[in-house]
Amino acid sequence: MVDITHKKNTLRVATAEAVLAVSKETTIEAIQNKTVPKGDVFEMSRAAGLLGVKKTPELLPDCHPLPIEYAGFKFEIKGLEIKISCTLKTIYKTGVEVEAMHGASIVALNMYDMLKPLDKGVEIGTIRLVSKKGGKSDHHKVKASLSAAVHVCSDTISKGEKKDRAGKEVIKSLEEWGFKIVNYTIIPDEIDQIQVQLQQQIKVNTSVILFVGGTGLSPRDQTPEAISPLLEKRIPGMEEAIRKYGQDRTSYAALSRSVVGMIGNSLVMALPGSTKGAVESLNAVFPEALHLFDIIKGAQH
């Protein structure tokens, strides 16, 4: 299976369609009048579709088991064709497109089985995905004008006693989202030096200013104390999202003091100094956080 542990739970919706064609008007009449010998075609096929949706991961090896929190089936008769629609919803890390297509196809197959004694010309036609919502398809794209600066706050790295890994991985993630990296520095965890770097980036209107390290509870962890007094607007929701995402992966994330806020049009973040913690903190809020750059320009939520 594909590793999806880095993804966030979001609302995922998918609608799929299948088309079943009969060869006689009397077949349509039997369906509508509920006189098909095997029973109510639509209701029995709807039940079959629900079973099909639930059993998708048992039949397709790479499908992840996921909670189906809504399943809806609709039937539309046009002449000798019946359009079957299957809509599914889940709040999970991956989408329900395959499950919706499987549900629609099982409904069509069950209808075929129920109708074949009446109509030897029954055929199953196109099965297709109509729409999906959630996941990558809804992510904001980085505009060419957005820039980022990464400052690693570490006494040992600034002295050359250790090599920086976290900052470089953060840069890699930002570049994958399309940010232009305009500055990368390594500084000791000193309040005055952190504030100098922050003020310099504010002067040149850097879109995202990241400080990696110094968010723990040791005596030298001072990054939040350096940044917090300069923030004009805190963003508690992003801070909570970072900690929640981290705690889903390690209980030690509760000890982090990540800080997020705005100064003018710049997003400022203090992230953990561990490589895993820094990257996971970014994954917790990006790329969805890019929407704030539309909001500060007057766009609606």
Secondary structure, 3 states (H helix, E strand, C coil): CCCCCCCCCEEEEEEEEEEEECCCHHHHHHHHHCCCCCCCHHHHHHHHHHHHHHCHHHHCCCCCCCCCCEEEEEEEEECCEEEEEEEEEEEECCCCHHHHHHHHHHHHHHHHHHHCCCCCCCEEEEEEEEEEECHHHHCCCCCCCCEEEEEEECHHHHCCCCCCCHHHHHHHHHHHCCCEEEEEEEECCCHHHHHHHHHHHHHCCCCEEEEECCCCCCCCCCHHHHHHHHCCEECHHHHHHHHHHHHCCCHHHHHCCCEEEEECCEEEEEECCCHHHHHHHHHHHCCHHHHHHHHCCCCCC
